[in-house]
Amino acid sequence: MCKEDAYWGTVAGLYVGLEYGVERLRGTRDWKYAMVGGALTGALVSAVGNNNRDKIVLDAITGGAVATAAEFISYLT
């Protein structure tokens, strides 16, 4: 259980750090930064976890889609 907690905490920290870093570069905040942060996080986590290049691209797309959807949902509430 602690191993899983550490893994997901690292993923969350990586996502927040990447999203905030991209946001700081441009000085504005919108859904695009969530997409970029999610895609980079998905790609990095996949690259560390396995060696299949096709899976890395799929995980990057999935990470970007999930982060963008979460950002849109937060705008609705």
N, C-alpha and C positions, 0 to 999 in steps of 0.2 A: 504494500500500500504506500509506503513512504517513497519507493522508487517511482511509482506512477505520479505521485504528487509532485515530486521534484521534476519529473519530465514535463508535466503540463504547466508547472510554474515557470520553467525555463522557456517553453513555447510562448506563454502569455507575455513574459518579460521581453522576449525577442520581438514579438509583434508590436507591443507598445513602444519599445525603443525605436524600431524602424519607422513606425507611423509618425511618432513625434519628431524624429530626425528629418524625415521628408517634409513634414509640416514646417519645421523651423527654417528649412532652406528657402521656402517661398514666402513664408510669413502669413499664410492664410490657412483656413481649415475648411475642407469639403470632403465629399465621399471618395474622391480620387486617391486621397492619401490612405484611406482604409484599404482600398483595392491594391495599391502598390505595396503597402505593408503586409497585407495578407498573402499576396503572391510571393513576395520575397521570403516571408516566413515559411510558407508551404514548400518552396523550393529548397531552402536551407535545411529544414527538418528532414525532408525527403532525401536530400543528398547525404546527410549524416547517417540516416537510417538504413539505406540500401544503395545498391550500385546500378540499378536499372535506370538508364537515362530517360526512357519513355515515361516512367512513373514520376520522375522529377517534374516534368512539364505538366503532367496531369495534376499532381499535387499543388503546383504553383497556381494553376487555373482554379482548382477547387478552393484553395486558401483565399485567393482574391475574391471569388464569388461569395464565399461565406462571410468574409469581412465586409464586403459591400452590402450584402443583404442585412447584416446586423446594423450597419450604419444607417441604412434607409429605415429600418424598423425603429431605431432610436429617434429619428426625426419625426416619425409619426406619433410617438407617445409624448 
